[in-house]
């Protein structure tokens, strides 16, 4: 993911940062409904054998 950001234009992320931020917040809020509990914490999405923690995607949003 970091390489994609490194090789892309910075203006794209400046222009899309608001939309990416809102999408990330919606992903965090929907954990209450769609999240999977792993090791006592319900902060993961599970897609088959693939798991994802949406807070990591918000670290990439430029504010």
mmJSON file of the N, C-alpha and C atoms, coordinates in Angstrom:
{"data_MODEL":{"atom_site":{
"group_PDB":["ATOM","ATOM","ATOM","ATOM","ATOM","ATOM","ATOM","ATOM","ATOM","ATOM","ATOM","ATOM","ATOM","ATOM","ATOM","ATOM","ATOM","ATOM","ATOM","ATOM","ATOM","ATOM","ATOM","ATOM","ATOM","ATOM","ATOM","ATOM","ATOM","ATOM","ATOM","ATOM","ATOM","ATOM","ATOM","ATOM","ATOM","ATOM","ATOM","ATOM","ATOM","ATOM","ATOM","ATOM","ATOM","ATOM","ATOM","ATOM","ATOM","ATOM","ATOM","ATOM","ATOM","ATOM","ATOM","ATOM","ATOM","ATOM","ATOM","ATOM","ATOM","ATOM","ATOM","ATOM","ATOM","ATOM","ATOM","ATOM","ATOM","ATOM","ATOM","ATOM","ATOM","ATOM","ATOM","ATOM","ATOM","ATOM","ATOM","ATOM","ATOM","ATOM","ATOM","ATOM","ATOM","ATOM","ATOM","ATOM","ATOM","ATOM","ATOM","ATOM","ATOM","ATOM","ATOM","ATOM","ATOM","ATOM","ATOM","ATOM","ATOM","ATOM","ATOM","ATOM","ATOM","ATOM","ATOM","ATOM","ATOM","ATOM","ATOM","ATOM","ATOM","ATOM","ATOM","ATOM","ATOM","ATOM","ATOM","ATOM","ATOM","ATOM","ATOM","ATOM","ATOM","ATOM","ATOM","ATOM","ATOM","ATOM","ATOM","ATOM","ATOM","ATOM","ATOM","ATOM","ATOM","ATOM","ATOM","ATOM","ATOM","ATOM","ATOM","ATOM","ATOM","ATOM","ATOM","ATOM","ATOM","ATOM","ATOM","ATOM","ATOM","ATOM","ATOM","ATOM","ATOM","ATOM","ATOM","ATOM","ATOM","ATOM","ATOM","ATOM","ATOM","ATOM","ATOM","ATOM","ATOM","ATOM","ATOM","ATOM","ATOM","ATOM","ATOM","ATOM","ATOM","ATOM","ATOM","ATOM","ATOM","ATOM","ATOM","ATOM","ATOM","ATOM","ATOM","ATOM","ATOM"],
"id":[1,2,3,4,5,6,7,8,9,10,11,12,13,14,15,16,17,18,19,20,21,22,23,24,25,26,27,28,29,30,31,32,33,34,35,36,37,38,39,40,41,42,43,44,45,46,47,48,49,50,51,52,53,54,55,56,57,58,59,60,61,62,63,64,65,66,67,68,69,70,71,72,73,74,75,76,77,78,79,80,81,82,83,84,85,86,87,88,89,90,91,92,93,94,95,96,97,98,99,100,101,102,103,104,105,106,107,108,109,110,111,112,113,114,115,116,117,118,119,120,121,122,123,124,125,126,127,128,129,130,131,132,133,134,135,136,137,138,139,140,141,142,143,144,145,146,147,148,149,150,151,152,153,154,155,156,157,158,159,160,161,162,163,164,165,166,167,168,169,170,171,172,173,174,175,176,177,178,179,180,181,182,183,184,185,186,187,188,189],
"type_symbol":["N","C","C","N","C","C","N","C","C","N","C","C","N","C","C","N","C","C","N","C","C","N","C","C","N","C","C","N","C","C","N","C","C","N","C","C","N","C","C","N","C","C","N","C","C","N","C","C","N","C","C","N","C","C","N","C","C","N","C","C","N","C","C","N","C","C","N","C","C","N","C","C","N","C","C","N","C","C","N","C","C","N","C","C","N","C","C","N","C","C","N","C","C","N","C","C","N","C","C","N","C","C","N","C","C","N","C","C","N","C","C","N","C","C","N","C","C","N","C","C","N","C","C","N","C","C","N","C","C","N","C","C","N","C","C","N","C","C","N","C","C","N","C","C","N","C","C","N","C","C","N","C","C","N","C","C","N","C","C","N","C","C","N","C","C","N","C","C","N","C","C","N","C","C","N","C","C","N","C","C","N","C","C","N","C","C","N","C","C"],
"label_atom_id":["N","CA","C","N","CA","C","N","CA","C","N","CA","C","N","CA","C","N","CA","C","N","CA","C","N","CA","C","N","CA","C","N","CA","C","N","CA","C","N","CA","C","N","CA","C","N","CA","C","N","CA","C","N","CA","C","N","CA","C","N","CA","C","N","CA","C","N","CA","C","N","CA","C","N","CA","C","N","CA","C","N","CA","C","N","CA","C","N","CA","C","N","CA","C","N","CA","C","N","CA","C","N","CA","C","N","CA","C","N","CA","C","N","CA","C","N","CA","C","N","CA","C","N","CA","C","N","CA","C","N","CA","C","N","CA","C","N","CA","C","N","CA","C","N","CA","C","N","CA","C","N","CA","C","N","CA","C","N","CA","C","N","CA","C","N","CA","C","N","CA","C","N","CA","C","N","CA","C","N","CA","C","N","CA","C","N","CA","C","N","CA","C","N","CA","C","N","CA","C","N","CA","C","N","CA","C","N","CA","C","N","CA","C","N","CA","C","N","CA","C"],
"label_alt_id":[null,null,null,null,null,null,null,null,null,null,null,null,null,null,null,null,null,null,null,null,null,null,null,null,null,null,null,null,null,null,null,null,null,null,null,null,null,null,null,null,null,null,null,null,null,null,null,null,null,null,null,null,null,null,null,null,null,null,null,null,null,null,null,null,null,null,null,null,null,null,null,null,null,null,null,null,null,null,null,null,null,null,null,null,null,null,null,null,null,null,null,null,null,null,null,null,null,null,null,null,null,null,null,null,null,null,null,null,null,null,null,null,null,null,null,null,null,null,null,null,null,null,null,null,null,null,null,null,null,null,null,null,null,null,null,null,null,null,null,null,null,null,null,null,null,null,null,null,null,null,null,null,null,null,null,null,null,null,null,null,null,null,null,null,null,null,null,null,null,null,null,null,null,null,null,null,null,null,null,null,null,null,null,null,null,null,null,null,null],
"label_comp_id":["UNK","UNK","UNK","UNK","UNK","UNK","UNK","UNK","UNK","UNK","UNK","UNK","UNK","UNK","UNK","UNK","UNK","UNK","UNK","UNK","UNK","UNK","UNK","UNK","UNK","UNK","UNK","UNK","UNK","UNK","UNK","UNK","UNK","UNK","UNK","UNK","UNK","UNK","UNK","UNK","UNK","UNK","UNK","UNK","UNK","UNK","UNK","UNK","UNK","UNK","UNK","UNK","UNK","UNK","UNK","UNK","UNK","UNK","UNK","UNK","UNK","UNK","UNK","UNK","UNK","UNK","UNK","UNK","UNK","UNK","UNK","UNK","UNK","UNK","UNK","UNK","UNK","UNK","UNK","UNK","UNK","UNK","UNK","UNK","UNK","UNK","UNK","UNK","UNK","UNK","UNK","UNK","UNK","UNK","UNK","UNK","UNK","UNK","UNK","UNK","UNK","UNK","UNK","UNK","UNK","UNK","UNK","UNK","UNK","UNK","UNK","UNK","UNK","UNK","UNK","UNK","UNK","UNK","UNK","UNK","UNK","UNK","UNK","UNK","UNK","UNK","UNK","UNK","UNK","UNK","UNK","UNK","UNK","UNK","UNK","UNK","UNK","UNK","UNK","UNK","UNK","UNK","UNK","UNK","UNK","UNK","UNK","UNK","UNK","UNK","UNK","UNK","UNK","UNK","UNK","UNK","UNK","UNK","UNK","UNK","UNK","UNK","UNK","UNK","UNK","UNK","UNK","UNK","UNK","UNK","UNK","UNK","UNK","UNK","UNK","UNK","UNK","UNK","UNK","UNK","UNK","UNK","UNK","UNK","UNK","UNK","UNK","UNK","UNK"],
"label_asym_id":["A","A","A","A","A","A","A","A","A","A","A","A","A","A","A","A","A","A","A","A","A","A","A","A","A","A","A","A","A","A","A","A","A","A","A","A","A","A","A","A","A","A","A","A","A","A","A","A","A","A","A","A","A","A","A","A","A","A","A","A","A","A","A","A","A","A","A","A","A","A","A","A","A","A","A","A","A","A","A","A","A","A","A","A","A","A","A","A","A","A","A","A","A","A","A","A","A","A","A","A","A","A","A","A","A","A","A","A","A","A","A","A","A","A","A","A","A","A","A","A","A","A","A","A","A","A","A","A","A","A","A","A","A","A","A","A","A","A","A","A","A","A","A","A","A","A","A","A","A","A","A","A","A","A","A","A","A","A","A","A","A","A","A","A","A","A","A","A","A","A","A","A","A","A","A","A","A","A","A","A","A","A","A","A","A","A","A","A","A"],
"label_entity_id":["1","1","1","1","1","1","1","1","1","1","1","1","1","1","1","1","1","1","1","1","1","1","1","1","1","1","1","1","1","1","1","1","1","1","1","1","1","1","1","1","1","1","1","1","1","1","1","1","1","1","1","1","1","1","1","1","1","1","1","1","1","1","1","1","1","1","1","1","1","1","1","1","1","1","1","1","1","1","1","1","1","1","1","1","1","1","1","1","1","1","1","1","1","1","1","1","1","1","1","1","1","1","1","1","1","1","1","1","1","1","1","1","1","1","1","1","1","1","1","1","1","1","1","1","1","1","1","1","1","1","1","1","1","1","1","1","1","1","1","1","1","1","1","1","1","1","1","1","1","1","1","1","1","1","1","1","1","1","1","1","1","1","1","1","1","1","1","1","1","1","1","1","1","1","1","1","1","1","1","1","1","1","1","1","1","1","1","1","1"],
"label_seq_id":[1,1,1,2,2,2,3,3,3,4,4,4,5,5,5,6,6,6,7,7,7,8,8,8,9,9,9,10,10,10,11,11,11,12,12,12,13,13,13,14,14,14,15,15,15,16,16,16,17,17,17,18,18,18,19,19,19,20,20,20,21,21,21,22,22,22,23,23,23,24,24,24,25,25,25,26,26,26,27,27,27,28,28,28,29,29,29,30,30,30,31,31,31,32,32,32,33,33,33,34,34,34,35,35,35,36,36,36,37,37,37,38,38,38,39,39,39,40,40,40,41,41,41,42,42,42,43,43,43,44,44,44,45,45,45,46,46,46,47,47,47,48,48,48,49,49,49,50,50,50,51,51,51,52,52,52,53,53,53,54,54,54,55,55,55,56,56,56,57,57,57,58,58,58,59,59,59,60,60,60,61,61,61,62,62,62,63,63,63],
"pdbx_PDB_ins_code":[null,null,null,null,null,null,null,null,null,null,null,null,null,null,null,null,null,null,null,null,null,null,null,null,null,null,null,null,null,null,null,null,null,null,null,null,null,null,null,null,null,null,null,null,null,null,null,null,null,null,null,null,null,null,null,null,null,null,null,null,null,null,null,null,null,null,null,null,null,null,null,null,null,null,null,null,null,null,null,null,null,null,null,null,null,null,null,null,null,null,null,null,null,null,null,null,null,null,null,null,null,null,null,null,null,null,null,null,null,null,null,null,null,null,null,null,null,null,null,null,null,null,null,null,null,null,null,null,null,null,null,null,null,null,null,null,null,null,null,null,null,null,null,null,null,null,null,null,null,null,null,null,null,null,null,null,null,null,null,null,null,null,null,null,null,null,null,null,null,null,null,null,null,null,null,null,null,null,null,null,null,null,null,null,null,null,null,null,null],
"Cartn_x":[0.827,0.0,0.868,1.958,2.839,3.467,3.783,4.365,3.369,2.115,1.077,1.018,1.062,1.022,2.295,3.43,4.709,4.773,4.25,4.359,3.169,2.216,1.077,1.282,0.475,0.576,0.03,0.688,0.25,-1.045,-1.287,-2.524,-3.763,-3.636,-4.772,-5.206,-4.257,-4.602,-5.048,-4.512,-4.985,-6.437,-6.781,-8.145,-9.136,-8.699,-9.598,-9.552,-8.788,-8.604,-9.912,-10.805,-12.083,-12.946,-12.999,-13.794,-13.186,-11.848,-11.176,-11.397,-11.357,-11.566,-12.981,-13.978,-15.376,-15.579,-14.992,-15.085,-14.454,-13.325,-12.658,-13.462,-14.065,-14.898,-16.12,-16.711,-17.845,-17.433,-16.231,-15.744,-15.557,-15.065,-14.893,-16.239,-17.188,-18.501,-19.259,-19.058,-19.785,-19.188,-18.093,-17.528,-18.498,-19.324,-20.283,-21.273,-21.576,-22.553,-21.882,-20.836,-20.245,-18.905,-18.396,-17.075,-17.032,-15.843,-15.605,-14.757,-15.124,-14.375,-13.202,-12.007,-10.787,-10.028,-9.739,-9.039,-9.744,-11.069,-11.851,-12.063,-11.602,-11.766,-12.539,-13.574,-14.407,-13.983,-12.767,-12.271,-11.633,-12.159,-11.647,-12.787,-12.512,-13.391,-12.774,-13.622,-13.138,-13.817,-12.994,-13.453,-12.817,-13.477,-12.892,-11.717,-10.533,-9.353,-8.597,-9.065,-8.422,-9.071,-8.271,-8.787,-8.174,-8.939,-8.494,-8.891,-8.006,-8.287,-8.392,-9.595,-9.773,-9.031,-8.614,-7.886,-6.558,-5.983,-4.722,-4.87,-6.022,-6.222,-6.372,-6.849,-6.996,-5.658,-4.643,-3.331,-2.742,-3.213,-2.691,-3.371,-4.431,-5.194,-4.458,-4.121,-3.468,-4.509,-4.226,-5.152,-4.531],
"Cartn_y":[-1.193,0.0,1.253,1.207,2.361,2.682,1.653,1.886,2.535,2.183,2.805,4.299,4.642,6.05,6.766,6.105,6.699,7.045,6.176,6.384,7.143,7.548,8.29,9.792,10.559,12.016,12.476,13.434,13.926,14.723,15.369,16.138,15.249,14.004,13.084,12.915,12.692,12.48,13.763,14.895,16.173,16.417,16.098,16.319,15.308,14.083,13.012,12.754,13.526,13.22,13.272,14.178,14.265,13.031,12.568,11.382,10.139,10.032,8.894,8.902,10.083,10.202,9.773,10.245,9.886,8.384,7.802,6.357,5.589,6.063,5.411,5.488,6.636,6.788,5.887,5.766,4.856,3.402,3.058,1.694,1.433,2.418,2.246,2.146,2.97,2.962,1.66,1.074,-0.15,-1.397,-1.242,-2.383,-2.918,-2.054,-2.488,-3.5,-3.382,-4.265,-5.443,-5.151,-6.156,-6.695,-6.186,-6.586,-8.006,-8.591,-9.936,-9.844,-10.619,-10.595,-11.572,-11.03,-11.825,-11.471,-12.478,-12.309,-11.301,-11.334,-10.486,-9.071,-8.725,-7.38,-7.44,-6.606,-6.58,-5.398,-5.468,-4.391,-4.919,-6.004,-6.639,-6.94,-6.832,-7.353,-8.651,-9.636,-10.916,-11.231,-11.461,-11.818,-13.152,-14.242,-15.565,-15.773,-15.989,-16.151,-14.841,-13.77,-12.466,-11.63,-11.06,-10.155,-8.775,-7.759,-6.386,-5.551,-4.706,-3.784,-2.386,-1.783,-0.546,0.655,0.625,1.763,1.954,0.892,1.01,1.787,1.703,2.448,3.936,4.325,5.736,6.406,5.631,6.201,6.844,6.45,6.95,8.214,8.668,9.83,11.102,11.942,13.213,14.203,14.8,15.812,17.175],
"Cartn_z":[0.0,0.0,0.0,0.729,0.784,-0.557,-1.359,-2.683,-3.635,-3.504,-4.337,-4.044,-2.783,-2.403,-2.845,-2.718,-3.08,-4.56,-5.415,-6.847,-7.444,-6.666,-7.197,-6.974,-7.63,-7.522,-6.176,-5.582,-4.272,-4.38,-5.508,-5.683,-5.602,-6.051,-5.966,-4.53,-3.631,-2.237,-1.559,-2.001,-1.456,-1.855,-3.096,-3.576,-3.012,-2.794,-2.362,-0.858,-0.102,1.319,2.1,1.769,2.471,2.261,1.024,0.703,1.347,1.286,1.906,3.416,4.022,5.46,5.852,5.13,5.429,5.246,4.196,3.997,5.144,5.632,6.755,8.036,8.285,9.483,9.399,8.216,8.04,8.254,7.805,8.036,9.532,10.256,11.703,12.412,11.985,12.635,12.351,11.183,10.845,11.508,12.218,12.944,13.99,14.556,15.572,15.011,13.728,13.097,12.386,11.607,10.727,11.209,12.31,12.778,13.314,13.267,13.769,15.03,16.04,17.291,17.202,17.392,17.403,18.673,19.482,20.762,21.671,21.683,22.568,22.086,20.905,20.372,19.066,18.978,17.771,16.899,16.374,15.535,14.255,13.74,12.539,11.57,10.28,9.244,8.747,8.488,8.001,6.675,5.643,4.308,3.958,4.267,4.05,4.988,4.44,5.287,5.456,4.826,4.894,5.989,6.892,7.916,7.731,8.107,7.925,9.127,9.574,10.651,10.029,9.971,9.214,9.784,11.022,11.567,10.849,10.314,9.595,8.296,7.648,6.421,6.688,7.855,8.182,8.492,8.78,9.041,7.788,6.627,5.362,4.879,5.555,5.101,5.503,4.531,4.874,5.388,6.505,7.059,7.049],
"occupancy":[1.0,1.0,1.0,1.0,1.0,1.0,1.0,1.0,1.0,1.0,1.0,1.0,1.0,1.0,1.0,1.0,1.0,1.0,1.0,1.0,1.0,1.0,1.0,1.0,1.0,1.0,1.0,1.0,1.0,1.0,1.0,1.0,1.0,1.0,1.0,1.0,1.0,1.0,1.0,1.0,1.0,1.0,1.0,1.0,1.0,1.0,1.0,1.0,1.0,1.0,1.0,1.0,1.0,1.0,1.0,1.0,1.0,1.0,1.0,1.0,1.0,1.0,1.0,1.0,1.0,1.0,1.0,1.0,1.0,1.0,1.0,1.0,1.0,1.0,1.0,1.0,1.0,1.0,1.0,1.0,1.0,1.0,1.0,1.0,1.0,1.0,1.0,1.0,1.0,1.0,1.0,1.0,1.0,1.0,1.0,1.0,1.0,1.0,1.0,1.0,1.0,1.0,1.0,1.0,1.0,1.0,1.0,1.0,1.0,1.0,1.0,1.0,1.0,1.0,1.0,1.0,1.0,1.0,1.0,1.0,1.0,1.0,1.0,1.0,1.0,1.0,1.0,1.0,1.0,1.0,1.0,1.0,1.0,1.0,1.0,1.0,1.0,1.0,1.0,1.0,1.0,1.0,1.0,1.0,1.0,1.0,1.0,1.0,1.0,1.0,1.0,1.0,1.0,1.0,1.0,1.0,1.0,1.0,1.0,1.0,1.0,1.0,1.0,1.0,1.0,1.0,1.0,1.0,1.0,1.0,1.0,1.0,1.0,1.0,1.0,1.0,1.0,1.0,1.0,1.0,1.0,1.0,1.0,1.0,1.0,1.0,1.0,1.0,1.0],
"B_iso_or_equiv":[0.0,0.0,0.0,0.0,0.0,0.0,0.0,0.0,0.0,0.0,0.0,0.0,0.0,0.0,0.0,0.0,0.0,0.0,0.0,0.0,0.0,0.0,0.0,0.0,0.0,0.0,0.0,0.0,0.0,0.0,0.0,0.0,0.0,0.0,0.0,0.0,0.0,0.0,0.0,0.0,0.0,0.0,0.0,0.0,0.0,0.0,0.0,0.0,0.0,0.0,0.0,0.0,0.0,0.0,0.0,0.0,0.0,0.0,0.0,0.0,0.0,0.0,0.0,0.0,0.0,0.0,0.0,0.0,0.0,0.0,0.0,0.0,0.0,0.0,0.0,0.0,0.0,0.0,0.0,0.0,0.0,0.0,0.0,0.0,0.0,0.0,0.0,0.0,0.0,0.0,0.0,0.0,0.0,0.0,0.0,0.0,0.0,0.0,0.0,0.0,0.0,0.0,0.0,0.0,0.0,0.0,0.0,0.0,0.0,0.0,0.0,0.0,0.0,0.0,0.0,0.0,0.0,0.0,0.0,0.0,0.0,0.0,0.0,0.0,0.0,0.0,0.0,0.0,0.0,0.0,0.0,0.0,0.0,0.0,0.0,0.0,0.0,0.0,0.0,0.0,0.0,0.0,0.0,0.0,0.0,0.0,0.0,0.0,0.0,0.0,0.0,0.0,0.0,0.0,0.0,0.0,0.0,0.0,0.0,0.0,0.0,0.0,0.0,0.0,0.0,0.0,0.0,0.0,0.0,0.0,0.0,0.0,0.0,0.0,0.0,0.0,0.0,0.0,0.0,0.0,0.0,0.0,0.0,0.0,0.0,0.0,0.0,0.0,0.0],
"pdbx_formal_charge":[null,null,null,null,null,null,null,null,null,null,null,null,null,null,null,null,null,null,null,null,null,null,null,null,null,null,null,null,null,null,null,null,null,null,null,null,null,null,null,null,null,null,null,null,null,null,null,null,null,null,null,null,null,null,null,null,null,null,null,null,null,null,null,null,null,null,null,null,null,null,null,null,null,null,null,null,null,null,null,null,null,null,null,null,null,null,null,null,null,null,null,null,null,null,null,null,null,null,null,null,null,null,null,null,null,null,null,null,null,null,null,null,null,null,null,null,null,null,null,null,null,null,null,null,null,null,null,null,null,null,null,null,null,null,null,null,null,null,null,null,null,null,null,null,null,null,null,null,null,null,null,null,null,null,null,null,null,null,null,null,null,null,null,null,null,null,null,null,null,null,null,null,null,null,null,null,null,null,null,null,null,null,null,null,null,null,null,null,null],
"auth_seq_id":[1,1,1,2,2,2,3,3,3,4,4,4,5,5,5,6,6,6,7,7,7,8,8,8,9,9,9,10,10,10,11,11,11,12,12,12,13,13,13,14,14,14,15,15,15,16,16,16,17,17,17,18,18,18,19,19,19,20,20,20,21,21,21,22,22,22,23,23,23,24,24,24,25,25,25,26,26,26,27,27,27,28,28,28,29,29,29,30,30,30,31,31,31,32,32,32,33,33,33,34,34,34,35,35,35,36,36,36,37,37,37,38,38,38,39,39,39,40,40,40,41,41,41,42,42,42,43,43,43,44,44,44,45,45,45,46,46,46,47,47,47,48,48,48,49,49,49,50,50,50,51,51,51,52,52,52,53,53,53,54,54,54,55,55,55,56,56,56,57,57,57,58,58,58,59,59,59,60,60,60,61,61,61,62,62,62,63,63,63],
"auth_comp_id":["UNK","UNK","UNK","UNK","UNK","UNK","UNK","UNK","UNK","UNK","UNK","UNK","UNK","UNK","UNK","UNK","UNK","UNK","UNK","UNK","UNK","UNK","UNK","UNK","UNK","UNK","UNK","UNK","UNK","UNK","UNK","UNK","UNK","UNK","UNK","UNK","UNK","UNK","UNK","UNK","UNK","UNK","UNK","UNK","UNK","UNK","UNK","UNK","UNK","UNK","UNK","UNK","UNK","UNK","UNK","UNK","UNK","UNK","UNK","UNK","UNK","UNK","UNK","UNK","UNK","UNK","UNK","UNK","UNK","UNK","UNK","UNK","UNK","UNK","UNK","UNK","UNK","UNK","UNK","UNK","UNK","UNK","UNK","UNK","UNK","UNK","UNK","UNK","UNK","UNK","UNK","UNK","UNK","UNK","UNK","UNK","UNK","UNK","UNK","UNK","UNK","UNK","UNK","UNK","UNK","UNK","UNK","UNK","UNK","UNK","UNK","UNK","UNK","UNK","UNK","UNK","UNK","UNK","UNK","UNK","UNK","UNK","UNK","UNK","UNK","UNK","UNK","UNK","UNK","UNK","UNK","UNK","UNK","UNK","UNK","UNK","UNK","UNK","UNK","UNK","UNK","UNK","UNK","UNK","UNK","UNK","UNK","UNK","UNK","UNK","UNK","UNK","UNK","UNK","UNK","UNK","UNK","UNK","UNK","UNK","UNK","UNK","UNK","UNK","UNK","UNK","UNK","UNK","UNK","UNK","UNK","UNK","UNK","UNK","UNK","UNK","UNK","UNK","UNK","UNK","UNK","UNK","UNK","UNK","UNK","UNK","UNK","UNK","UNK"],
"auth_asym_id":["A","A","A","A","A","A","A","A","A","A","A","A","A","A","A","A","A","A","A","A","A","A","A","A","A","A","A","A","A","A","A","A","A","A","A","A","A","A","A","A","A","A","A","A","A","A","A","A","A","A","A","A","A","A","A","A","A","A","A","A","A","A","A","A","A","A","A","A","A","A","A","A","A","A","A","A","A","A","A","A","A","A","A","A","A","A","A","A","A","A","A","A","A","A","A","A","A","A","A","A","A","A","A","A","A","A","A","A","A","A","A","A","A","A","A","A","A","A","A","A","A","A","A","A","A","A","A","A","A","A","A","A","A","A","A","A","A","A","A","A","A","A","A","A","A","A","A","A","A","A","A","A","A","A","A","A","A","A","A","A","A","A","A","A","A","A","A","A","A","A","A","A","A","A","A","A","A","A","A","A","A","A","A","A","A","A","A","A","A"],
"auth_atom_id":["N","CA","C","N","CA","C","N","CA","C","N","CA","C","N","CA","C","N","CA","C","N","CA","C","N","CA","C","N","CA","C","N","CA","C","N","CA","C","N","CA","C","N","CA","C","N","CA","C","N","CA","C","N","CA","C","N","CA","C","N","CA","C","N","CA","C","N","CA","C","N","CA","C","N","CA","C","N","CA","C","N","CA","C","N","CA","C","N","CA","C","N","CA","C","N","CA","C","N","CA","C","N","CA","C","N","CA","C","N","CA","C","N","CA","C","N","CA","C","N","CA","C","N","CA","C","N","CA","C","N","CA","C","N","CA","C","N","CA","C","N","CA","C","N","CA","C","N","CA","C","N","CA","C","N","CA","C","N","CA","C","N","CA","C","N","CA","C","N","CA","C","N","CA","C","N","CA","C","N","CA","C","N","CA","C","N","CA","C","N","CA","C","N","CA","C","N","CA","C","N","CA","C","N","CA","C","N","CA","C","N","CA","C","N","CA","C","N","CA","C"],
"pdbx_PDB_model_num":[1,1,1,1,1,1,1,1,1,1,1,1,1,1,1,1,1,1,1,1,1,1,1,1,1,1,1,1,1,1,1,1,1,1,1,1,1,1,1,1,1,1,1,1,1,1,1,1,1,1,1,1,1,1,1,1,1,1,1,1,1,1,1,1,1,1,1,1,1,1,1,1,1,1,1,1,1,1,1,1,1,1,1,1,1,1,1,1,1,1,1,1,1,1,1,1,1,1,1,1,1,1,1,1,1,1,1,1,1,1,1,1,1,1,1,1,1,1,1,1,1,1,1,1,1,1,1,1,1,1,1,1,1,1,1,1,1,1,1,1,1,1,1,1,1,1,1,1,1,1,1,1,1,1,1,1,1,1,1,1,1,1,1,1,1,1,1,1,1,1,1,1,1,1,1,1,1,1,1,1,1,1,1,1,1,1,1,1,1]
}}}
